[in-house]
Every structure is written in C-alpha cells, then in structure tokens.
Amino acid sequence: MYSGCKFRTRLPIGVTPREHNFEELFQRNLEKKMHIKGYADSQRDVKPSDMQVGDSVLVRREEINKTTLVYEAEPLRVQ
C-alpha cells in the first residue's frame, strides 16, 4: 500500500522521558482546580450554606402538574 513512500510520524524519536515529581504535579493540579472552581462559583453566584445539624428544612418535590405542592408537607431535620 505504501510502497516506496517514507512513513511519516509525529512521534518524538530519540527523546528520553523526563522524571516527574508526582507530589508536585498533584499539588499544582489541585491548585488549578480550586482556581477554576472559584471562578465558576463566582460566575454562578454560589453562596456558602449555613445549614447545621438539627435544622429543619423543606424538601423540594418533583413537579407532576400545576396543582401539586412544591415542597413536602413535613419538614425534615438535618442529621
């Protein structure tokens, strides 16, 4: 099929692999992810939750039709 044609490759030839410090790479990756998360949270106007153990909360119910209630009738306690 490739008779007489030189096979072209983009693979590095004769390059030795580098030594990696995985702890440093992991730390750098974690810092980058936290930076991205902070930016996404600021764009979505995310606020920290102030719920604590023992608080009563209302649980949102799946909407079936217009007449169903939005929340469950009885509040639940945070555990």
Sequence and secondary structure as in RCSB ss.txt:
>XXXX:A:sequence
MYSGCKFRTRLPIGVTPREHNFEELFQRNLEKKMHIKGYADSQRDVKPSDMQVGDSVLVRREEINKTTLVYEAEP
LRVQ
>XXXX:A:secstr
  TT      S SS       HHHHHHHHHHHHHHHHHHHHHHTT       TT EE  B    STTS SB SS 
EE  
